[in-house]
Amino acid sequence: MAAGRDDFVIAFRSAFLKKKDKQKFSLLTLIFLSILVIILSNFNFKIIKIIKMGINEVVYRSSFFISIPENKIKSINAQINEHMKLYDDYKIIETDLENLKQKELSINFLKLENDKLRKLIDESIKSDEILAKVLIDKESPFLKSIVVNKGTKDKIKIGMAVIDRAYLVGKVIEVNYTNSRVLLLSDLNSKIPALLEPIGMQAVISGTGKNYGEIQYTKEEYENEIKIKKIIVYTSGLGGLFKAGLPIGTISADNIKKVNFFSDFKQLEYVKIVSFNIESTN
Amino acid sequence: MSSLNKAPISNTSFSYFPIVILFISVFNEFDFNYLKIQYFSFNFVHILIFFWTLKNPNHLGYLSIFIAGVINDVIVGLPLGLSSFCYLLICSVTAYLRNITLSPNFINDWLSFLFTILLVNSVQVIILDLIFLIQVDYIKYLINTGFTFIFYPLFFFIFNYVNKKIIVKLND
Protein backbone atom coordinates (compact mmCIF):
# COMPACT_ATOMS: atom_id res chain seq x y z
CA MET A 1 0.00 0.00 0.00
CA ALA A 2 2.80 2.34 1.02
CA ALA A 3 4.77 1.38 -2.10
CA GLY A 4 1.75 2.26 -4.28
CA ARG A 5 1.53 5.67 -2.64
CA ASP A 6 5.25 6.22 -3.11
CA ASP A 7 4.91 5.38 -6.83
CA PHE A 8 2.13 7.92 -7.14
CA VAL A 9 4.15 10.61 -5.35
CA ILE A 10 7.21 9.92 -7.53
CA ALA A 11 5.14 10.03 -10.75
CA PHE A 12 3.39 13.19 -9.55
CA ARG A 13 6.66 14.95 -8.61
CA SER A 14 8.27 13.93 -11.87
CA ALA A 15 5.28 15.15 -13.92
CA PHE A 16 4.85 18.50 -12.24
CA LEU A 17 8.18 19.60 -10.88
CA LYS A 18 10.90 18.20 -13.14
CA LYS A 19 11.85 20.16 -16.21
CA LYS A 20 12.44 18.02 -19.29
CA ASP A 21 15.47 18.62 -21.51
CA LYS A 22 13.78 21.09 -23.82
CA GLN A 23 11.26 22.59 -21.39
CA LYS A 24 12.29 25.96 -20.01
CA PHE A 25 9.66 26.05 -17.26
CA SER A 26 8.20 23.36 -15.04
CA LEU A 27 4.53 22.58 -15.46
CA LEU A 28 3.65 23.63 -11.93
CA THR A 29 5.24 27.08 -12.41
CA LEU A 30 3.16 27.69 -15.53
CA ILE A 31 -0.05 26.43 -13.92
CA PHE A 32 0.49 28.86 -11.03
CA LEU A 33 1.29 31.59 -13.55
CA SER A 34 -1.97 31.00 -15.44
CA ILE A 35 -3.96 31.06 -12.17
CA LEU A 36 -2.20 34.34 -11.32
CA VAL A 37 -3.12 35.75 -14.75
CA ILE A 38 -6.79 34.73 -14.25
CA ILE A 39 -6.87 36.45 -10.84
CA LEU A 40 -4.94 39.57 -11.91
CA SER A 41 -6.96 40.11 -15.08
CA ASN A 42 -10.01 40.67 -12.90
CA PHE A 43 -8.52 43.56 -10.98
CA ASN A 44 -9.03 47.00 -12.40
CA PHE A 45 -5.56 48.34 -11.59
CA LYS A 46 -4.21 50.77 -14.16
CA ILE A 47 -1.04 48.77 -14.86
CA ILE A 48 -3.04 45.55 -15.45
CA LYS A 49 -5.42 47.43 -17.75
CA ILE A 50 -2.49 48.76 -19.80
CA ILE A 51 -0.86 45.32 -20.08
CA LYS A 52 -4.21 43.75 -21.03
CA MET A 53 -4.81 46.40 -23.68
CA GLY A 54 -1.28 45.87 -25.03
CA ILE A 55 -1.80 42.10 -25.32
CA ASN A 56 -5.19 42.63 -26.99
CA GLU A 57 -3.74 45.10 -29.50
CA VAL A 58 -0.89 42.77 -30.52
CA VAL A 59 -3.03 39.61 -30.68
CA TYR A 60 -5.94 41.21 -32.59
CA ARG A 61 -3.61 42.69 -35.21
CA SER A 62 -1.61 39.46 -35.56
CA SER A 63 -4.78 37.40 -35.89
CA PHE A 64 -6.08 39.79 -38.55
CA PHE A 65 -2.92 39.37 -40.65
CA ILE A 66 -2.74 35.60 -40.17
CA SER A 67 -6.40 35.28 -41.23
CA ILE A 68 -5.88 37.22 -44.49
CA PRO A 69 -5.40 34.12 -46.74
CA GLU A 70 -8.40 32.40 -45.20
CA ASN A 71 -10.58 35.51 -45.55
CA LYS A 72 -9.46 35.86 -49.18
CA ILE A 73 -10.63 32.30 -49.93
CA LYS A 74 -13.91 33.03 -48.15
CA SER A 75 -14.53 36.20 -50.18
CA ILE A 76 -13.71 34.44 -53.49
CA ASN A 77 -16.17 31.70 -52.58
CA ALA A 78 -18.84 34.28 -51.70
CA GLN A 79 -18.24 36.13 -54.99
CA ILE A 80 -18.64 32.94 -57.03
CA ASN A 81 -21.89 32.14 -55.22
CA GLU A 82 -23.19 35.66 -55.80
CA HIS A 83 -22.44 35.45 -59.53
CA MET A 84 -24.25 32.15 -59.79
CA LYS A 85 -27.53 33.61 -58.55
CA LEU A 86 -27.23 37.05 -60.12
CA TYR A 87 -30.31 36.89 -62.35
CA ASP A 88 -32.63 35.56 -59.64
CA ASP A 89 -31.46 38.28 -57.28
CA TYR A 90 -32.02 40.94 -59.94
CA LYS A 91 -35.68 39.94 -60.34
CA ILE A 92 -36.26 40.01 -56.57
CA ILE A 93 -34.49 43.35 -56.20
CA GLU A 94 -36.54 44.88 -59.01
CA THR A 95 -39.85 44.17 -57.25
CA ASP A 96 -38.41 45.14 -53.85
CA LEU A 97 -37.25 48.49 -55.25
CA GLU A 98 -40.70 49.31 -56.55
CA ASN A 99 -42.23 48.54 -53.13
CA LEU A 100 -39.57 50.58 -51.34
CA LYS A 101 -40.14 53.62 -53.54
CA GLN A 102 -43.77 53.58 -52.52
CA LYS A 103 -42.91 53.16 -48.86
CA GLU A 104 -40.32 55.95 -48.92
CA LEU A 105 -42.97 58.54 -49.63
CA SER A 106 -44.93 57.68 -46.51
CA ILE A 107 -41.71 57.42 -44.45
CA ASN A 108 -40.65 60.93 -45.50
CA PHE A 109 -43.99 62.26 -44.36
CA LEU A 110 -43.69 60.48 -40.99
CA LYS A 111 -40.14 61.79 -40.54
CA LEU A 112 -41.19 65.37 -41.06
CA GLU A 113 -44.10 64.91 -38.70
CA ASN A 114 -41.79 63.38 -36.09
CA ASP A 115 -39.34 66.31 -36.37
CA LYS A 116 -42.18 68.80 -35.92
CA LEU A 117 -43.42 66.98 -32.81
CA ARG A 118 -39.90 66.87 -31.33
CA LYS A 119 -39.57 70.60 -31.89
CA LEU A 120 -42.86 71.11 -30.04
CA ILE A 121 -41.49 69.40 -26.93
CA ASP A 122 -38.00 70.95 -27.38
CA GLU A 123 -36.23 67.63 -27.67
CA SER A 124 -33.62 66.64 -30.19
CA ILE A 125 -31.61 63.47 -30.63
CA LYS A 126 -28.03 63.91 -31.72
CA SER A 127 -26.35 60.78 -32.88
CA ASP A 128 -22.90 60.09 -34.31
CA GLU A 129 -21.92 57.09 -36.33
CA ILE A 130 -18.40 55.73 -36.62
CA LEU A 131 -17.67 53.26 -39.39
CA ALA A 132 -15.58 50.32 -38.25
CA LYS A 133 -14.06 47.31 -39.99
CA VAL A 134 -14.49 43.85 -38.47
CA LEU A 135 -10.99 42.60 -37.62
CA ILE A 136 -11.78 39.24 -36.06
CA ASP A 137 -14.93 37.23 -36.38
CA LYS A 138 -13.96 34.08 -34.51
CA GLU A 139 -17.16 32.10 -34.58
CA SER A 140 -16.86 30.34 -31.28
CA PRO A 141 -19.82 28.14 -30.36
CA PHE A 142 -19.64 29.40 -26.79
CA LEU A 143 -19.17 33.16 -27.05
CA LYS A 144 -20.57 35.27 -29.89
CA SER A 145 -18.46 38.38 -30.35
CA ILE A 146 -16.46 40.28 -32.97
CA VAL A 147 -13.46 42.61 -32.78
CA VAL A 148 -13.61 45.94 -34.67
CA ASN A 149 -10.82 48.36 -35.57
CA LYS A 150 -12.01 51.38 -33.58
CA GLY A 151 -11.07 52.04 -29.96
CA THR A 152 -10.58 54.77 -27.36
CA LYS A 153 -8.63 56.90 -29.85
CA ASP A 154 -11.87 57.15 -31.88
CA LYS A 155 -13.87 57.96 -28.71
CA ILE A 156 -15.51 54.52 -28.51
CA LYS A 157 -17.01 53.75 -25.12
CA ILE A 158 -18.35 50.60 -23.47
CA GLY A 159 -22.09 50.16 -24.05
CA MET A 160 -22.29 51.87 -27.44
CA ALA A 161 -24.69 50.30 -29.94
CA VAL A 162 -23.28 48.61 -33.02
CA ILE A 163 -25.34 48.48 -36.20
CA ASP A 164 -25.05 46.77 -39.56
CA ARG A 165 -26.70 49.03 -42.17
CA ALA A 166 -29.75 50.07 -40.08
CA TYR A 167 -30.01 46.95 -37.93
CA LEU A 168 -28.73 46.49 -34.41
CA VAL A 169 -26.10 43.73 -34.10
CA GLY A 170 -24.72 44.21 -30.58
CA LYS A 171 -22.97 46.45 -28.12
CA VAL A 172 -19.38 47.33 -27.25
CA ILE A 173 -18.17 45.41 -24.17
CA GLU A 174 -14.41 45.97 -24.20
CA VAL A 175 -12.42 48.93 -25.50
CA ASN A 176 -8.69 49.05 -26.29
CA TYR A 177 -6.69 51.89 -27.83
CA THR A 178 -7.24 50.97 -31.51
CA ASN A 179 -9.87 48.23 -31.32
CA SER A 180 -12.87 47.03 -29.37
CA ARG A 181 -14.87 43.87 -28.77
CA VAL A 182 -18.58 43.77 -29.63
CA LEU A 183 -20.94 41.31 -27.93
CA LEU A 184 -23.41 40.13 -30.57
CA LEU A 185 -27.15 39.93 -29.92
CA SER A 186 -26.98 36.17 -30.40
CA ASP A 187 -24.69 35.65 -27.39
CA LEU A 188 -26.27 33.98 -24.35
CA ASN A 189 -25.19 36.94 -22.18
CA SER A 190 -26.84 39.57 -24.38
CA LYS A 191 -30.01 41.17 -22.99
CA ILE A 192 -31.59 44.09 -24.89
CA PRO A 193 -34.70 46.07 -23.84
CA ALA A 194 -37.01 46.03 -26.84
CA LEU A 195 -40.36 47.19 -28.12
CA LEU A 196 -42.66 44.87 -30.06
CA GLU A 197 -44.49 46.77 -32.78
CA PRO A 198 -47.27 47.26 -33.81
CA ILE A 199 -48.65 45.88 -30.51
CA GLY A 200 -46.48 48.35 -28.56
CA MET A 201 -45.35 45.91 -25.89
CA GLN A 202 -42.07 46.06 -23.94
CA ALA A 203 -39.85 42.98 -23.78
CA VAL A 204 -36.29 41.86 -23.26
CA ILE A 205 -34.56 40.13 -26.16
CA SER A 206 -32.04 37.58 -25.03
CA GLY A 207 -29.41 35.79 -27.09
CA THR A 208 -29.55 32.00 -27.34
CA GLY A 209 -26.06 31.16 -28.55
CA LYS A 210 -27.64 30.30 -31.92
CA ASN A 211 -28.56 32.50 -34.89
CA TYR A 212 -31.77 33.75 -33.34
CA GLY A 213 -32.92 35.53 -30.19
CA GLU A 214 -35.61 34.82 -27.64
CA ILE A 215 -38.26 36.97 -25.99
CA GLN A 216 -38.00 37.20 -22.22
CA TYR A 217 -39.87 39.08 -19.53
CA THR A 218 -42.94 40.27 -21.36
CA LYS A 219 -46.68 40.05 -20.80
CA GLU A 220 -48.34 36.73 -21.51
CA GLU A 221 -51.26 38.34 -23.38
CA TYR A 222 -49.02 39.22 -26.28
CA GLU A 223 -49.13 35.61 -27.48
CA ASN A 224 -52.66 36.00 -28.86
CA GLU A 225 -51.87 39.25 -30.63
CA ILE A 226 -48.66 37.95 -32.15
CA LYS A 227 -50.50 35.17 -33.96
CA ILE A 228 -52.54 37.62 -36.00
CA LYS A 229 -49.96 40.35 -36.65
CA LYS A 230 -46.46 40.43 -38.05
CA ILE A 231 -44.28 41.70 -35.23
CA ILE A 232 -41.14 43.77 -35.72
CA VAL A 233 -38.76 44.15 -32.79
CA TYR A 234 -37.08 47.55 -32.18
CA THR A 235 -34.85 48.82 -29.39
CA SER A 236 -37.01 50.51 -26.78
CA GLY A 237 -34.33 52.95 -25.61
CA LEU A 238 -35.14 52.08 -21.99
CA GLY A 239 -32.12 52.25 -19.73
CA GLY A 240 -30.63 54.96 -21.93
CA LEU A 241 -28.10 52.59 -23.46
CA PHE A 242 -29.41 52.46 -27.02
CA LYS A 243 -31.22 54.90 -29.24
CA ALA A 244 -34.90 53.94 -29.45
CA GLY A 245 -36.20 52.53 -32.72
CA LEU A 246 -33.20 50.56 -33.98
CA PRO A 247 -34.63 47.52 -35.80
CA ILE A 248 -33.55 44.18 -34.31
CA GLY A 249 -35.61 41.46 -36.02
CA THR A 250 -39.00 39.90 -36.62
CA ILE A 251 -41.16 37.39 -34.80
CA SER A 252 -42.95 34.84 -36.89
CA ALA A 253 -46.35 33.40 -35.93
CA ASP A 254 -45.10 29.78 -35.97
CA ASN A 255 -42.69 30.34 -33.07
CA ILE A 256 -43.71 33.32 -31.02
CA LYS A 257 -40.72 33.21 -28.66
CA LYS A 258 -38.15 33.25 -31.48
CA VAL A 259 -36.70 36.51 -32.84
CA ASN A 260 -35.14 36.24 -36.31
CA PHE A 261 -32.46 38.91 -36.50
CA PHE A 262 -32.44 41.19 -39.55
CA SER A 263 -28.67 41.09 -39.80
CA ASP A 264 -26.63 37.99 -40.63
CA PHE A 265 -23.88 38.02 -37.99
CA LYS A 266 -21.69 35.64 -40.01
CA GLN A 267 -21.41 38.12 -42.88
CA LEU A 268 -20.31 41.23 -40.99
CA GLU A 269 -17.50 43.13 -42.70
CA TYR A 270 -18.16 46.75 -41.76
CA VAL A 271 -20.34 47.98 -38.92
CA LYS A 272 -21.32 51.38 -37.52
CA ILE A 273 -20.81 52.24 -33.88
CA VAL A 274 -23.51 54.62 -32.75
CA SER A 275 -23.41 57.12 -29.93
CA PHE A 276 -26.44 59.25 -29.21
CA ASN A 277 -27.45 62.06 -26.97
CA ILE A 278 -30.93 63.32 -26.14
CA GLU A 279 -31.00 67.07 -25.65
CA SER A 280 -33.91 68.79 -24.08
CA THR A 281 -34.39 72.39 -23.02
CA ASN A 282 -37.28 71.52 -20.71
CA MET B 1 33.40 17.95 -38.29
CA SER B 2 30.99 20.57 -37.14
CA SER B 3 28.83 19.95 -40.20
CA LEU B 4 28.10 16.46 -38.87
CA ASN B 5 26.27 17.91 -35.87
CA LYS B 6 24.15 20.21 -37.91
CA ALA B 7 20.80 18.88 -39.10
CA PRO B 8 19.55 20.26 -42.44
CA ILE B 9 17.09 23.15 -42.18
CA SER B 10 14.29 21.01 -43.68
CA ASN B 11 14.72 18.48 -40.86
CA THR B 12 14.73 21.02 -38.04
CA SER B 13 11.86 23.02 -39.51
CA PHE B 14 9.80 19.81 -39.68
CA SER B 15 10.19 19.44 -35.94
CA TYR B 16 8.39 22.79 -35.46
CA PHE B 17 5.24 21.29 -37.00
CA PRO B 18 3.25 20.95 -33.71
CA ILE B 19 4.04 24.51 -32.58
CA VAL B 20 3.20 26.00 -35.98
CA ILE B 21 -0.10 24.11 -36.16
CA LEU B 22 -0.92 25.09 -32.57
CA PHE B 23 -0.37 28.82 -33.20
CA ILE B 24 -2.20 28.75 -36.55
CA SER B 25 -5.14 27.07 -34.82
CA VAL B 26 -5.42 29.68 -32.09
CA PHE B 27 -4.68 32.71 -34.30
CA ASN B 28 -6.77 31.82 -37.31
CA GLU B 29 -10.46 32.60 -37.59
CA PHE B 30 -11.09 29.11 -38.95
CA ASP B 31 -11.95 26.89 -36.06
CA PHE B 32 -12.94 23.24 -35.87
CA ASN B 33 -14.81 24.40 -32.79
CA TYR B 34 -17.31 25.96 -35.13
CA LEU B 35 -17.91 24.48 -38.57
CA LYS B 36 -21.30 26.08 -39.23
CA ILE B 37 -22.89 22.64 -38.88
CA GLN B 38 -25.48 22.52 -36.14
CA TYR B 39 -24.32 20.60 -33.07
CA PHE B 40 -21.08 19.59 -34.75
CA SER B 41 -17.85 20.93 -33.34
CA PHE B 42 -14.69 19.51 -31.86
CA ASN B 43 -11.70 20.96 -30.11
CA PHE B 44 -8.70 20.44 -32.36
CA VAL B 45 -6.30 22.20 -29.98
CA HIS B 46 -7.12 19.75 -27.18
CA ILE B 47 -6.32 16.80 -29.46
CA LEU B 48 -3.09 18.46 -30.64
CA ILE B 49 -1.84 19.26 -27.14
CA PHE B 50 -2.82 15.88 -25.72
CA PHE B 51 -1.09 13.92 -28.48
CA TRP B 52 2.16 15.87 -28.67
CA THR B 53 2.68 16.32 -24.94
CA LEU B 54 2.03 12.61 -24.48
CA LYS B 55 4.09 11.24 -27.35
CA ASN B 56 6.79 13.80 -27.99
CA PRO B 57 6.80 16.67 -25.47
CA ASN B 58 10.16 17.93 -26.73
CA HIS B 59 8.44 19.39 -29.79
CA LEU B 60 5.69 21.25 -27.97
CA GLY B 61 7.00 23.29 -25.04
CA TYR B 62 4.84 24.15 -22.05
CA LEU B 63 5.68 27.83 -22.47
CA SER B 64 4.38 27.81 -26.07
CA ILE B 65 1.20 26.12 -24.84
CA PHE B 66 0.81 28.78 -22.14
CA ILE B 67 1.24 31.59 -24.71
CA ALA B 68 -1.15 29.87 -27.16
CA GLY B 69 -3.73 29.75 -24.37
CA VAL B 70 -3.41 33.48 -23.69
CA ILE B 71 -3.81 34.20 -27.43
CA ASN B 72 -6.87 31.94 -27.60
CA ASP B 73 -8.43 33.78 -24.64
CA VAL B 74 -7.87 37.18 -26.25
CA ILE B 75 -9.31 36.09 -29.61
CA VAL B 76 -12.30 34.14 -28.31
CA GLY B 77 -13.00 36.66 -25.53
CA LEU B 78 -12.58 34.34 -22.56
CA PRO B 79 -11.14 35.59 -19.25
CA LEU B 80 -7.37 35.94 -19.69
CA GLY B 81 -5.43 32.87 -18.52
CA LEU B 82 -8.35 30.44 -18.59
CA SER B 83 -7.38 28.58 -21.78
CA SER B 84 -3.74 28.48 -20.65
CA PHE B 85 -4.84 26.87 -17.40
CA CYS B 86 -7.00 24.32 -19.25
CA TYR B 87 -4.25 23.51 -21.78
CA LEU B 88 -1.74 23.06 -18.96
CA LEU B 89 -4.20 20.76 -17.19
CA ILE B 90 -4.07 18.54 -20.27
CA CYS B 91 -0.26 18.68 -20.08
CA SER B 92 -0.40 17.68 -16.40
CA VAL B 93 -2.46 14.59 -17.19
CA THR B 94 -0.21 13.60 -20.10
CA ALA B 95 2.93 14.15 -18.01
CA TYR B 96 1.49 11.92 -15.30
CA LEU B 97 0.43 9.29 -17.88
CA ARG B 98 3.93 9.30 -19.38
CA ASN B 99 5.39 8.59 -15.95
CA ILE B 100 3.10 5.72 -15.05
CA THR B 101 2.86 4.05 -18.48
CA LEU B 102 5.38 1.35 -19.28
CA SER B 103 3.94 0.08 -22.54
CA PRO B 104 1.73 2.66 -24.27
CA ASN B 105 -1.29 1.48 -26.17
CA PHE B 106 -3.83 3.34 -28.24
CA ILE B 107 -7.00 2.30 -26.38
CA ASN B 108 -5.56 3.41 -23.03
CA ASP B 109 -4.53 6.73 -24.55
CA TRP B 110 -7.96 7.21 -26.07
CA LEU B 111 -9.79 6.51 -22.79
CA SER B 112 -7.37 8.75 -20.91
CA PHE B 113 -8.11 11.45 -23.48
CA LEU B 114 -11.85 11.18 -22.72
CA PHE B 115 -11.16 11.57 -19.00
CA THR B 116 -8.86 14.54 -19.70
CA ILE B 117 -11.24 16.50 -21.92
CA LEU B 118 -14.15 15.85 -19.57
CA LEU B 119 -12.04 17.18 -16.71
CA VAL B 120 -10.79 20.21 -18.67
CA ASN B 121 -14.20 21.18 -20.04
CA SER B 122 -15.80 20.74 -16.61
CA VAL B 123 -13.15 23.00 -15.06
CA GLN B 124 -13.68 25.57 -17.82
CA VAL B 125 -17.49 25.54 -17.44
CA ILE B 126 -17.24 25.78 -13.63
CA ILE B 127 -14.84 28.74 -13.82
CA LEU B 128 -16.90 30.55 -16.49
CA ASP B 129 -20.30 29.93 -14.95
CA LEU B 130 -19.63 30.09 -11.22
CA ILE B 131 -16.71 32.50 -10.96
CA PHE B 132 -17.10 34.83 -13.96
CA LEU B 133 -20.92 34.47 -14.20
CA ILE B 134 -20.71 34.02 -17.98
CA GLN B 135 -23.60 31.89 -19.23
CA VAL B 136 -22.53 28.88 -21.27
CA ASP B 137 -24.43 26.17 -23.09
CA TYR B 138 -23.69 22.89 -21.27
CA ILE B 139 -25.14 20.77 -24.08
CA LYS B 140 -22.76 22.35 -26.61
CA TYR B 141 -19.80 21.64 -24.34
CA LEU B 142 -20.94 18.03 -23.94
CA ILE B 143 -21.44 17.54 -27.69
CA ASN B 144 -18.08 19.21 -28.34
CA THR B 145 -16.43 16.82 -25.87
CA GLY B 146 -18.11 13.85 -27.57
CA PHE B 147 -16.95 14.80 -31.06
CA THR B 148 -13.44 15.65 -29.81
CA PHE B 149 -13.27 12.14 -28.33
CA ILE B 150 -14.58 10.55 -31.56
CA PHE B 151 -12.11 12.47 -33.76
CA TYR B 152 -9.06 11.60 -31.65
CA PRO B 153 -8.20 8.36 -33.55
CA LEU B 154 -8.18 10.19 -36.91
CA PHE B 155 -5.75 12.83 -35.71
CA PHE B 156 -3.82 10.24 -33.71
CA PHE B 157 -2.90 8.44 -36.94
CA ILE B 158 -2.03 11.67 -38.77
CA PHE B 159 0.09 13.00 -35.89
CA ASN B 160 1.67 9.60 -35.33
CA TYR B 161 2.75 9.55 -38.95
CA VAL B 162 4.23 13.05 -38.63
CA ASN B 163 5.88 12.14 -35.33
CA LYS B 164 7.59 9.12 -36.90
CA LYS B 165 8.78 11.32 -39.77
CA ILE B 166 10.21 13.84 -37.30
CA ILE B 167 12.05 11.13 -35.37
CA VAL B 168 13.44 9.59 -38.57
CA LYS B 169 14.51 12.96 -40.00
CA LEU B 170 16.21 14.04 -36.78
CA ASN B 171 18.08 10.75 -36.61
CA ASP B 172 19.29 11.08 -40.21
Chai-1 contact restraints between the chains, C-beta under 6 A:
chainA,res_idxA,chainB,res_idxB,connection_type,confidence,min_distance_angstrom,max_distance_angstrom,comment,restraint_id
A,A11,B,Y96,contact,1.0,0.0,6.0,A-B,restraint_1
A,A11,B,N99,contact,1.0,0.0,6.0,A-B,restraint_2
A,A11,B,I100,contact,1.0,0.0,6.0,A-B,restraint_3
A,S14,B,N99,contact,1.0,0.0,6.0,A-B,restraint_4
A,A15,B,A95,contact,1.0,0.0,6.0,A-B,restraint_5
A,A15,B,Y96,contact,1.0,0.0,6.0,A-B,restraint_6
A,A15,B,N99,contact,1.0,0.0,6.0,A-B,restraint_7
A,K20,B,P57,contact,1.0,0.0,6.0,A-B,restraint_8
A,K22,B,N58,contact,1.0,0.0,6.0,A-B,restraint_9
A,Q23,B,G61,contact,1.0,0.0,6.0,A-B,restraint_10
A,Q23,B,Y62,contact,1.0,0.0,6.0,A-B,restraint_11
A,K24,B,L63,contact,1.0,0.0,6.0,A-B,restraint_12
A,F25,B,Y62,contact,1.0,0.0,6.0,A-B,restraint_13
A,F25,B,L63,contact,1.0,0.0,6.0,A-B,restraint_14
A,L27,B,Y62,contact,1.0,0.0,6.0,A-B,restraint_15
A,L27,B,C91,contact,1.0,0.0,6.0,A-B,restraint_16
A,L27,B,S92,contact,1.0,0.0,6.0,A-B,restraint_17
A,L27,B,A95,contact,1.0,0.0,6.0,A-B,restraint_18
A,L30,B,Y62,contact,1.0,0.0,6.0,A-B,restraint_19
A,L30,B,F66,contact,1.0,0.0,6.0,A-B,restraint_20
A,L30,B,L88,contact,1.0,0.0,6.0,A-B,restraint_21
A,I31,B,L88,contact,1.0,0.0,6.0,A-B,restraint_22
A,S34,B,G81,contact,1.0,0.0,6.0,A-B,restraint_23
A,S34,B,S84,contact,1.0,0.0,6.0,A-B,restraint_24
A,S34,B,F85,contact,1.0,0.0,6.0,A-B,restraint_25
A,S34,B,L88,contact,1.0,0.0,6.0,A-B,restraint_26
A,V37,B,L80,contact,1.0,0.0,6.0,A-B,restraint_27
A,V37,B,G81,contact,1.0,0.0,6.0,A-B,restraint_28
A,I38,B,G81,contact,1.0,0.0,6.0,A-B,restraint_29
A,I38,B,L82,contact,1.0,0.0,6.0,A-B,restraint_30
A,S41,B,L80,contact,1.0,0.0,6.0,A-B,restraint_31
A,N56,B,V74,contact,1.0,0.0,6.0,A-B,restraint_32
A,V59,B,I71,contact,1.0,0.0,6.0,A-B,restraint_33
A,V59,B,V74,contact,1.0,0.0,6.0,A-B,restraint_34
A,S63,B,F27,contact,1.0,0.0,6.0,A-B,restraint_35
A,S63,B,I75,contact,1.0,0.0,6.0,A-B,restraint_36
A,I66,B,F27,contact,1.0,0.0,6.0,A-B,restraint_37
A,I66,B,N28,contact,1.0,0.0,6.0,A-B,restraint_38
A,S67,B,N28,contact,1.0,0.0,6.0,A-B,restraint_39
A,S67,B,E29,contact,1.0,0.0,6.0,A-B,restraint_40
A,E70,B,F30,contact,1.0,0.0,6.0,A-B,restraint_41
A,K138,B,E29,contact,1.0,0.0,6.0,A-B,restraint_42
A,K138,B,I75,contact,1.0,0.0,6.0,A-B,restraint_43
A,K138,B,V76,contact,1.0,0.0,6.0,A-B,restraint_44
A,E139,B,Y34,contact,1.0,0.0,6.0,A-B,restraint_45
A,S140,B,V76,contact,1.0,0.0,6.0,A-B,restraint_46
A,P141,B,N33,contact,1.0,0.0,6.0,A-B,restraint_47
A,P141,B,Y34,contact,1.0,0.0,6.0,A-B,restraint_48
A,P141,B,S41,contact,1.0,0.0,6.0,A-B,restraint_49
A,P141,B,K140,contact,1.0,0.0,6.0,A-B,restraint_50
A,F142,B,V136,contact,1.0,0.0,6.0,A-B,restraint_51
A,L143,B,V76,contact,1.0,0.0,6.0,A-B,restraint_52
A,L143,B,G77,contact,1.0,0.0,6.0,A-B,restraint_53
A,S145,B,G77,contact,1.0,0.0,6.0,A-B,restraint_54
A,R181,B,G77,contact,1.0,0.0,6.0,A-B,restraint_55
A,L188,B,Q135,contact,1.0,0.0,6.0,A-B,restraint_56
A,N189,B,Q135,contact,1.0,0.0,6.0,A-B,restraint_57
A,G209,B,D137,contact,1.0,0.0,6.0,A-B,restraint_58
